[in-house]
Structure formats: C-alpha cells, structure tokens
Amino acid sequence: MEITLSVNGMKCQGCVDKLEKFVGELEGIERIQVDLPAKSVKVEFNAPATKEQICEAILDAGFEL
C-alpha cells in the first residue's frame, strides 16, 4: 500500500531525519519519501504496518497531521 500525508511542523533536514526514523522503525515499512518544501510524506508499506500506526508515529515524533 501507499499513502501520502501532509505533515505540519517540518522546518529542516533534522525534521526530515526524525520523521524517517520514527516511521521507519515500524515493521512493514518499505519506503519513506519526505518532501520538505511540500510538507508531505509518502510511505509505502505492507502488513503488519497500518495507516493508523504511521499516523501515530508521525505524531509521536512531534509533528501534526
């Protein structure tokens, strides 16, 4: 599966790295593509990862959806 989410609060490469770390730690994540200027993230994933878990990881990293 693939989802694209708008992420508020990203300001720099450090934010991108943090977001990639938090989402990337989930089991089933295949690929993460963060677009800092567009403030969005595209995630390719398979089970057991879910959209809800990805959203929760983004929130846990300190960002808003």
N, CA, C and O atoms as a GROMACS GRO file, in nm:
protein
  260
    1MET      N    1   0.084  -0.119   0.000
    1MET     CA    2   0.000   0.000   0.000
    1MET      C    3   0.088   0.124   0.000
    1MET      O    4   0.206   0.120   0.032
    2GLU      N    5   0.025   0.235  -0.037
    2GLU     CA    6   0.097   0.362  -0.040
    2GLU      C    7   0.003   0.472   0.007
    2GLU      O    8  -0.113   0.478  -0.035
    3ILE      N    9   0.053   0.559   0.094
    3ILE     CA   10  -0.024   0.675   0.138
    3ILE      C   11   0.064   0.798   0.132
    3ILE      O   12   0.186   0.790   0.145
    4THR      N   13   0.001   0.912   0.111
    4THR     CA   14   0.069   1.041   0.117
    4THR      C   15  -0.004   1.126   0.219
    4THR      O   16  -0.126   1.142   0.212
    5LEU      N   17   0.070   1.179   0.315
    5LEU     CA   18   0.013   1.258   0.423
    5LEU      C   19   0.077   1.396   0.430
    5LEU      O   20   0.197   1.410   0.407
    6SER      N   21  -0.002   1.496   0.462
    6SER     CA   22   0.051   1.630   0.489
    6SER      C   23   0.100   1.631   0.633
    6SER      O   24   0.032   1.583   0.723
    7VAL      N   25   0.220   1.686   0.653
    7VAL     CA   26   0.281   1.688   0.786
    7VAL      C   27   0.319   1.832   0.819
    7VAL      O   28   0.399   1.894   0.749
    8ASN      N   29   0.261   1.884   0.925
    8ASN     CA   30   0.291   2.020   0.969
    8ASN      C   31   0.400   2.018   1.075
    8ASN      O   32   0.407   1.927   1.157
    9GLY      N   33   0.485   2.120   1.071
    9GLY     CA   34   0.589   2.133   1.172
    9GLY      C   35   0.729   2.099   1.124
    9GLY      O   36   0.826   2.117   1.198
   10MET      N   37   0.742   2.051   1.000
   10MET     CA   38   0.875   2.022   0.946
   10MET      C   39   0.940   2.151   0.901
   10MET      O   40   0.880   2.228   0.825
   11LYS      N   41   1.063   2.176   0.946
   11LYS     CA   42   1.130   2.300   0.912
   11LYS      C   43   1.270   2.282   0.853
   11LYS      O   44   1.324   2.374   0.791
   12CYS      N   45   1.330   2.164   0.874
   12CYS     CA   46   1.470   2.147   0.832
   12CYS      C   47   1.500   2.000   0.805
   12CYS      O   48   1.414   1.914   0.821
   13GLN      N   49   1.623   1.975   0.763
   13GLN     CA   50   1.664   1.838   0.735
   13GLN      C   51   1.660   1.752   0.862
   13GLN      O   52   1.635   1.632   0.855
   14GLY      N   53   1.685   1.813   0.977
   14GLY     CA   54   1.676   1.739   1.103
   14GLY      C   55   1.534   1.686   1.126
   14GLY      O   56   1.517   1.576   1.178
   15CYS      N   57   1.434   1.765   1.087
   15CYS     CA   58   1.295   1.720   1.098
   15CYS      C   59   1.269   1.602   1.005
   15CYS      O   60   1.203   1.506   1.043
   16VAL      N   61   1.322   1.611   0.885
   16VAL     CA   62   1.308   1.502   0.789
   16VAL      C   63   1.370   1.374   0.846
   16VAL      O   64   1.309   1.267   0.841
   17ASP      N   65   1.491   1.386   0.899
   17ASP     CA   66   1.560   1.269   0.956
   17ASP      C   67   1.481   1.209   1.071
   17ASP      O   68   1.469   1.086   1.081
   18LYS      N   69   1.426   1.294   1.157
   18LYS     CA   70   1.347   1.246   1.272
   18LYS      C   71   1.222   1.174   1.225
   18LYS      O   72   1.188   1.067   1.277
   19LEU      N   73   1.154   1.230   1.127
   19LEU     CA   74   1.034   1.168   1.074
   19LEU      C   75   1.066   1.032   1.011
   19LEU      O   76   0.994   0.935   1.034
   20GLU      N   77   1.173   1.026   0.933
   20GLU     CA   78   1.214   0.900   0.871
   20GLU      C   79   1.248   0.795   0.977
   20GLU      O   80   1.218   0.677   0.959
   21LYS      N   81   1.311   0.837   1.086
   21LYS     CA   82   1.348   0.744   1.193
   21LYS      C   83   1.224   0.687   1.260
   21LYS      O   84   1.212   0.565   1.276
   22PHE      N   85   1.131   0.773   1.301
   22PHE     CA   86   1.013   0.727   1.374
   22PHE      C   87   0.925   0.637   1.288
   22PHE      O   88   0.880   0.533   1.335
   23VAL      N   89   0.900   0.676   1.164
   23VAL     CA   90   0.816   0.595   1.077
   23VAL      C   91   0.891   0.469   1.031
   23VAL      O   92   0.832   0.361   1.022
   24GLY      N   93   1.019   0.484   1.004
   24GLY     CA   94   1.099   0.372   0.955
   24GLY      C   95   1.116   0.259   1.054
   24GLY      O   96   1.148   0.147   1.015
   25GLU      N   97   1.094   0.287   1.183
   25GLU     CA   98   1.107   0.182   1.284
   25GLU      C   99   0.988   0.086   1.286
   25GLU      O  100   0.995  -0.019   1.349
   26LEU      N  101   0.880   0.123   1.218
   26LEU     CA  102   0.763   0.036   1.215
   26LEU      C  103   0.788  -0.085   1.126
   26LEU      O  104   0.848  -0.074   1.020
   27GLU      N  105   0.743  -0.200   1.171
   27GLU     CA  106   0.758  -0.322   1.091
   27GLU      C  107   0.664  -0.316   0.972
   27GLU      O  108   0.545  -0.288   0.988
   28GLY      N  109   0.715  -0.342   0.854
   28GLY     CA  110   0.635  -0.342   0.733
   28GLY      C  111   0.656  -0.220   0.645
   28GLY      O  112   0.598  -0.212   0.536
   29ILE      N  113   0.737  -0.124   0.690
   29ILE     CA  114   0.763  -0.005   0.611
   29ILE      C  115   0.862  -0.040   0.500
   29ILE      O  116   0.971  -0.091   0.528
   30GLU      N  117   0.824  -0.014   0.377
   30GLU     CA  118   0.909  -0.044   0.262
   30GLU      C  119   0.992   0.077   0.219
   30GLU      O  120   1.110   0.065   0.189
   31ARG      N  121   0.927   0.197   0.216
   31ARG     CA  122   0.995   0.316   0.167
   31ARG      C  123   0.928   0.440   0.224
   31ARG      O  124   0.806   0.446   0.238
   32ILE      N  125   1.009   0.540   0.256
   32ILE     CA  126   0.960   0.668   0.304
   32ILE      C  127   1.020   0.776   0.216
   32ILE      O  128   1.141   0.779   0.194
   33GLN      N  129   0.936   0.866   0.166
   33GLN     CA  130   0.984   0.976   0.084
   33GLN      C  131   0.925   1.105   0.142
   33GLN      O  132   0.806   1.132   0.130
   34VAL      N  133   1.011   1.184   0.206
   34VAL     CA  134   0.968   1.309   0.268
   34VAL      C  135   0.996   1.424   0.173
   34VAL      O  136   1.105   1.436   0.118
   35ASP      N  137   0.895   1.508   0.154
   35ASP     CA  138   0.908   1.628   0.070
   35ASP      C  139   0.897   1.749   0.162
   35ASP      O  140   0.787   1.792   0.196
   36LEU      N  141   1.012   1.803   0.202
   36LEU     CA  142   1.016   1.914   0.298
   36LEU      C  143   0.944   2.038   0.244
   36LEU      O  144   0.863   2.095   0.317
   37PRO      N  145   0.971   2.085   0.121
   37PRO     CA  146   0.903   2.205   0.072
   37PRO      C  147   0.750   2.189   0.068
   37PRO      O  148   0.676   2.284   0.096
   38ALA      N  149   0.703   2.070   0.033
   38ALA     CA  150   0.559   2.045   0.026
   38ALA      C  151   0.501   2.004   0.161
   38ALA      O  152   0.379   1.994   0.176
   39LYS      N  153   0.587   1.980   0.258
   39LYS     CA  154   0.547   1.936   0.392
   39LYS      C  155   0.458   1.813   0.383
   39LYS      O  156   0.347   1.810   0.436
   40SER      N  157   0.511   1.711   0.314
   40SER     CA  158   0.436   1.587   0.300
   40SER      C  159   0.530   1.467   0.308
   40SER      O  160   0.651   1.479   0.292
   41VAL      N  161   0.470   1.352   0.333
   41VAL     CA  162   0.546   1.229   0.336
   41VAL      C  163   0.466   1.122   0.262
   41VAL      O  164   0.346   1.106   0.282
   42LYS      N  165   0.537   1.048   0.175
   42LYS     CA  166   0.478   0.935   0.105
   42LYS      C  167   0.539   0.810   0.164
   42LYS      O  168   0.661   0.797   0.174
   43VAL      N  169   0.454   0.716   0.205
   43VAL     CA  170   0.501   0.594   0.270
   43VAL      C  171   0.446   0.473   0.195
   43VAL      O  172   0.326   0.462   0.171
   44GLU      N  173   0.537   0.384   0.158
   44GLU     CA  174   0.498   0.254   0.101
   44GLU      C  175   0.514   0.152   0.211
   44GLU      O  176   0.619   0.145   0.276
   45PHE      N  177   0.409   0.071   0.233
   45PHE     CA  178   0.413  -0.022   0.344
   45PHE      C  179   0.330  -0.147   0.316
   45PHE      O  180   0.244  -0.149   0.227
   46ASN      N  181   0.358  -0.249   0.393
   46ASN     CA  182   0.285  -0.376   0.390
   46ASN      C  183   0.249  -0.413   0.533
   46ASN      O  184   0.298  -0.351   0.628
   47ALA      N  185   0.164  -0.512   0.548
   47ALA     CA  186   0.131  -0.562   0.682
   47ALA      C  187   0.261  -0.607   0.749
   47ALA      O  188   0.348  -0.660   0.681
   48PRO      N  189   0.276  -0.588   0.876
   48PRO     CA  190   0.173  -0.552   0.972
   48PRO      C  191   0.153  -0.401   0.992
   48PRO      O  192   0.069  -0.362   1.073
   49ALA      N  193   0.225  -0.316   0.922
   49ALA     CA  194   0.208  -0.171   0.938
   49ALA      C  195   0.069  -0.130   0.889
   49ALA      O  196   0.016  -0.186   0.793
   50THR      N  197   0.011  -0.030   0.957
   50THR     CA  198  -0.119   0.024   0.918
   50THR      C  199  -0.109   0.175   0.906
   50THR      O  200  -0.015   0.237   0.957
   51LYS      N  201  -0.205   0.235   0.838
   51LYS     CA  202  -0.209   0.380   0.826
   51LYS      C  203  -0.216   0.444   0.964
   51LYS      O  204  -0.152   0.547   0.989
   52GLU      N  205  -0.292   0.384   1.054
   52GLU     CA  206  -0.307   0.437   1.189
   52GLU      C  207  -0.173   0.438   1.263
   52GLU      O  208  -0.141   0.534   1.332
   53GLN      N  209  -0.096   0.332   1.248
   53GLN     CA  210   0.036   0.324   1.313
   53GLN      C  211   0.131   0.429   1.256
   53GLN      O  212   0.208   0.490   1.330
   54ILE      N  213   0.125   0.450   1.126
   54ILE     CA  214   0.210   0.551   1.062
   54ILE      C  215   0.174   0.690   1.114
   54ILE      O  216   0.262   0.769   1.148
   55CYS      N  217   0.044   0.719   1.119
   55CYS     CA  218  -0.001   0.849   1.171
   55CYS      C  219   0.043   0.867   1.316
   55CYS      O  220   0.089   0.975   1.355
   56GLU      N  221   0.030   0.763   1.396
   56GLU     CA  222   0.071   0.770   1.536
   56GLU      C  223   0.222   0.795   1.549
   56GLU      O  224   0.265   0.872   1.635
   57ALA      N  225   0.302   0.732   1.464
   57ALA     CA  226   0.446   0.752   1.468
   57ALA      C  227   0.482   0.897   1.432
   57ALA      O  228   0.574   0.954   1.490
   58ILE      N  229   0.409   0.954   1.337
   58ILE     CA  230   0.434   1.093   1.299
   58ILE      C  231   0.401   1.186   1.416
   58ILE      O  232   0.477   1.279   1.445
   59LEU      N  233   0.289   1.160   1.482
   59LEU     CA  234   0.251   1.240   1.598
   59LEU      C  235   0.351   1.223   1.712
   59LEU      O  236   0.386   1.320   1.778
   60ASP      N  237   0.397   1.100   1.735
   60ASP     CA  238   0.495   1.071   1.839
   60ASP      C  239   0.627   1.143   1.814
   60ASP      O  240   0.699   1.177   1.907
   61ALA      N  241   0.657   1.166   1.686
   61ALA     CA  242   0.780   1.237   1.650
   61ALA      C  243   0.769   1.388   1.675
   61ALA      O  244   0.868   1.461   1.663
   62GLY      N  245   0.648   1.433   1.708
   62GLY     CA  246   0.629   1.574   1.741
   62GLY      C  247   0.571   1.658   1.629
   62GLY      O  248   0.573   1.781   1.637
   63PHE      N  249   0.520   1.594   1.526
   63PHE     CA  250   0.462   1.666   1.414
   63PHE      C  251   0.312   1.656   1.417
   63PHE      O  252   0.256   1.576   1.492
   64GLU      N  253   0.245   1.738   1.337
   64GLU     CA  254   0.099   1.738   1.328
   64GLU      C  255   0.056   1.695   1.188
   64GLU      O  256   0.125   1.718   1.089
   65LEU      N  257  -0.059   1.632   1.185
   65LEU     CA  258  -0.116   1.590   1.057
   65LEU      C  259  -0.230   1.682   1.019
   65LEU      O  260  -0.292   1.663   0.914
   0.00000   0.00000   0.00000
